[in-house]
Amino acid sequence: MRSLKSLRCVRISRGTMVLLAFALFSVVCARADSPITGTYQINGKPVQLKYAKAIKGETFDDKETTLVILTEKDPAKSKSLEDDTMFGRLGGGLILKITSDGQLIGTQVVKDKVQFSTSGNLTLSDYKAEAGKVSGKVATEGQQEFFETKWQIDLNFSVALASEK
């Protein structure tokens, strides 16, 4: 009997290990398919951006623009995505305004009581807008300061361009 009992424990352990391996694999795969990877910090605290939307923006200097909006909370029910992000209704967020030739011309940085615009402290690289999808990398050169706020960004994004706001 004792050997049957120990055999049963081994089965449970193997089954548990298989289940844990599957769960770990699922988390890794989900993270790899995430539209946003990298880091975004405000005052040393990470902001967990999970959702990405790309919408057509207003024309700037005779160039089409795209707004890439990255948020902590699901924007699916938002009626005014840009406003809801700017005013923190979707948690922390970033709004990137990018011209059709890949120039970053404006950024809104948002988290809790922090909300400001910036354009010169960020660089956009590896930007692509093709086949209804936009992707790229946006980063600061290390930690930046805006008055009392310290912030840092090093993010990659890849998201389908929505047909309308």
RANORUR-V964665 format. One record per helix or strand of 2 or more residues. SS is the DSSP state (a for helix, b for strand). FROM is the first residue (numbers start at 1). TO is the last residue. If there is no record, write none. Layout:
BEGIN
SS/FROM/TO
SS/FROM/TO
END
This chain:
BEGIN
a/2/32
b/36/42
b/45/46
b/51/56
b/65/71
a/81/86
b/93/99
b/104/111
b/114/118
b/122/130
b/133/140
b/144/146
b/149/161
END
